[in-house]
């Protein structure tokens, strides 16, 4: 368990699970590298208490226009997106990344691959290619772990972002559409021979048995449930740092299951 991707339908709480996992793993002595690969969601940095995100890693590679031009040339040469390379180094480590492209607090580092900022700027393909290659090429030290906050849905699987991942945490909300997206993600992860864990988030205790029944009928491997928290809900409305002993206890139990 060195490179973990957090996946799921939009709105299920991927960013919060990413944040909570990073805090728990840091508490256990790991140096955690959080990678924000979601080109739409702008708010992950706020969960970590920052006023602004780190500069986009795509800018380190020359910016979106330069990366797009590089991608076009490779497409014209017959390269497939899932094998395309835009990072010159064959391998790199965290210390090779300049400080302006990192936010560091204790043993947690935050990296932002890039965001859609303007209308008509083109598709998110460059972010997907960079994310996939970043995860394949970064070399981790013994105590380092990567946690990736992915974009919503399953498109990143088509782009091969998970090629460099060894563990996938699938998150769903307790309703059918979300669980069915999770089912598809579990299937895709299994096809890529990845270790998979399935979490259901925002569960009301009175609905727990009904949710478990649906999950059993879908033959999904339930790894844990996180109950709906009014405290987390209020903090999310205000964009504040979320700190809930109840939630972190649930995540600690989940991490123990992952390590077991």
HELIX and SHEET records of a PDB file:
HELIX    1   1 UNK A   14  UNK A   27  1                                  14    
HELIX    2   2 UNK A   44  UNK A   47  1                                   4    
HELIX    3   3 UNK A   57  UNK A   60  1                                   4    
HELIX    4   4 UNK A   64  UNK A   76  1                                  13    
HELIX    5   5 UNK A   81  UNK A   83  5                                   3    
HELIX    6   6 UNK A   94  UNK A   96  5                                   3    
HELIX    7   7 UNK A   99  UNK A  101  5                                   3    
HELIX    8   8 UNK A  125  UNK A  137  1                                  13    
HELIX    9   9 UNK A  155  UNK A  158  1                                   4    
HELIX   10  10 UNK A  161  UNK A  164  5                                   4    
HELIX   11  11 UNK A  176  UNK A  191  1                                  16    
HELIX   12  12 UNK A  205  UNK A  207  5                                   3    
HELIX   13  13 UNK A  208  UNK A  217  1                                  10    
HELIX   14  14 UNK A  230  UNK A  238  1                                   9    
HELIX   15  15 UNK A  245  UNK A  259  1                                  15    
SHEET    1   A 8 UNK A 103  UNK A 105  0                                        
SHEET    2   A 8 UNK A 108  UNK A 112 -1                                        
SHEET    3   A 8 UNK A  31  UNK A  36  1                                        
SHEET    4   A 8 UNK A 144  UNK A 149  1                                        
SHEET    5   A 8 UNK A   3  UNK A   8  1                                        
SHEET    6   A 8 UNK A 167  UNK A 173  1                                        
SHEET    7   A 8 UNK A 195  UNK A 203  1                                        
SHEET    8   A 8 UNK A 222  UNK A 227  1                                        
END                                                                             
